[in-house]
């Protein structure tokens, strides 16, 4: 049994996947496109706890907690999605990604050969797998 709060968090991660993927790709491209600051040179008086080169600064930004969280959520959804059968993928797409603000009710999902009960089972399986990967479910 999944706690109600965990279920909502995992559903939100799945529903926000398309936006978060674009956001992560934009974040990484901005880091890679950043130009070096003029006159970066290390001297003996410099604080060596800070990045000493542009490459090092970019690597630190790419491994930030923010980037790690986004990457983990994106990978979780993609891993689960890529291991579904085509009909199950369609259920996931229709349920989570067809409307921006809410999940589509199961009785409104058309074009799949599953009953409402089967779609509920598929959704639960998706929620469980994504939840385990992101650490929301033990």
C-alpha positions in Angstrom: 0.0 0.0 0.0 1.3 3.4 -0.9 0.8 6.4 1.3 -1.6 9.0 -0.1 1.1 11.8 0.1 3.7 9.6 -1.6 1.2 8.8 -4.3 0.6 12.5 -5.0 4.3 13.3 -5.1 5.0 10.5 -7.5 2.1 11.5 -9.7 3.3 15.0 -9.8 6.8 13.9 -10.8 5.3 11.9 -13.7 3.0 14.7 -14.8 5.7 17.3 -14.7 8.2 15.1 -16.6 7.9 16.9 -20.0 8.4 20.3 -18.5 11.2 19.1 -16.2 13.0 17.5 -19.1 12.9 20.7 -21.1 14.1 22.6 -18.0 17.0 20.2 -17.4 18.1 20.3 -21.0 18.0 24.1 -21.0 19.9 24.2 -17.7 22.7 22.0 -19.0 22.9 23.9 -22.3 23.2 27.2 -20.5 26.0 25.8 -18.4 27.8 24.5 -21.5 27.3 27.8 -23.3 28.6 29.9 -20.4 31.8 31.7 -21.4 34.8 31.9 -19.1 35.1 35.0 -17.0 37.9 37.3 -18.1 41.1 37.0 -16.2 40.5 33.9 -14.1 43.8 32.9 -12.7 44.8 31.1 -9.5 47.2 32.9 -7.2 48.6 31.9 -3.9 46.1 34.1 -2.1 43.1 32.5 -3.8 40.5 30.5 -2.0 41.0 26.9 -3.3 37.7 25.7 -2.0 36.1 27.6 -5.0 36.4 26.3 -8.6 39.7 27.2 -10.2 38.7 26.9 -13.8 35.7 27.3 -16.0 35.5 23.6 -16.6 35.5 22.9 -12.9 32.8 25.4 -12.3 30.7 23.9 -15.1 31.2 20.4 -13.6 30.1 21.6 -10.2 27.0 23.2 -11.5 26.1 20.1 -13.5 26.4 18.0 -10.3 24.5 20.4 -8.1 21.6 19.1 -5.9 19.2 20.8 -8.2 20.5 19.1 -11.4 20.8 15.8 -9.6 17.2 15.9 -8.5 16.0 16.8 -12.0 18.1 14.1 -13.6 16.9 11.4 -11.2 13.3 12.2 -11.7 13.7 12.3 -15.5 15.6 9.0 -15.6 13.0 7.4 -13.3 10.1 8.3 -15.6 12.0 7.4 -18.8 13.2 4.1 -17.4 9.6 3.1 -16.5 8.1 4.5 -19.7 10.6 2.7 -21.9 9.9 -0.7 -20.3 6.1 -0.5 -20.9 4.2 -2.2 -23.7 2.8 0.2 -26.3 -0.7 0.0 -24.9 0.6 0.8 -21.4 2.6 3.7 -22.8 -0.6 5.1 -24.3 -2.4 4.8 -20.9 0.5 6.6 -19.3 0.6 9.4 -21.9 -3.1 9.9 -21.8 -3.4 9.8 -18.0 -0.5 12.0 -17.1 0.5 14.1 -20.1 -2.6 14.9 -22.2 -3.7 17.7 -19.8 -1.3 20.1 -18.1 -3.2 20.7 -14.8 -4.7 17.3 -13.9 -4.7 13.6 -14.6 -7.3 12.4 -17.1 -10.0 10.2 -15.4 -9.7 6.6 -16.5 -13.2 6.6 -18.0 -12.2 9.4 -20.4 -9.2 7.6 -21.8 -10.0 6.3 -25.3 -8.2 4.3 -27.8 -6.9 1.6 -25.5 -8.0 -2.0 -25.2 -8.0 -2.0 -21.4 -10.8 -1.8 -18.9 -10.8 0.9 -16.2 -9.7 -1.7 -13.7 -6.7 -2.7 -15.9 -5.7 0.9 -16.4 -5.8 1.4 -12.6 -3.4 -1.6 -12.2 -1.1 -0.2 -14.9 -1.1 3.2 -13.3 -0.3 1.7 -9.9 2.5 -0.3 -11.4 3.9 2.9 -13.0 3.6 4.8 -9.7 5.3 2.0 -7.7 8.2 1.7 -10.1 8.8 5.5 -10.4 8.4 5.8 -6.6 11.0 3.2 -5.9 13.5 4.7 -8.3 13.2 8.2 -6.9 13.3 6.9 -3.3 9.7 7.9 -2.3 8.8 4.2 -1.7 11.0 1.8 0.1 
